[in-house]
Amino acid sequence: MIHAMNHFTITAEDRAATLAYYCGLLGFVEGWRPDLGFPGAWLYAPGGQQAILHVYWDRPMPATRTGVIDHMAFTASDLKAVKARFDAAGLKYELRRQPGRDGQPGTWQLFSHDPNGAKVELDFDAAETL
């Protein structure tokens, strides 16, 4: 029986840039990680009890990148502040709004790519404003 998403794992080519993106821009918090015999980080949502993004680096990258995931999506809040952080960092992103029901505005979506090329979607409540 499946209960929930456990975590994503990404391979980082640039440790500092990857942590700056996920922790500095997106607000993840680096937390406890067991000694797995190779360097990496487990990233948590602020106040979260479970790591939702695992990152490793300084390991040989596979000849062929693994997986077929198109993107990873995270529920987010404070669209104005997140957009301002991306703008201040000079990072490219696409901001769009899903159509809602009965002609109402839908969820805000901010799409970007992390320093390793992984596509990241942030979903914001439709009630948020710019």
Helices and strands as residue ranges (DSSP letters): E 8-11, H 15-19, I 20-25, E 29-31, E 40-44, E 53-56, E 72-75, H 79-89, E 94-99, G 101-103, E 105-113, E 119-124
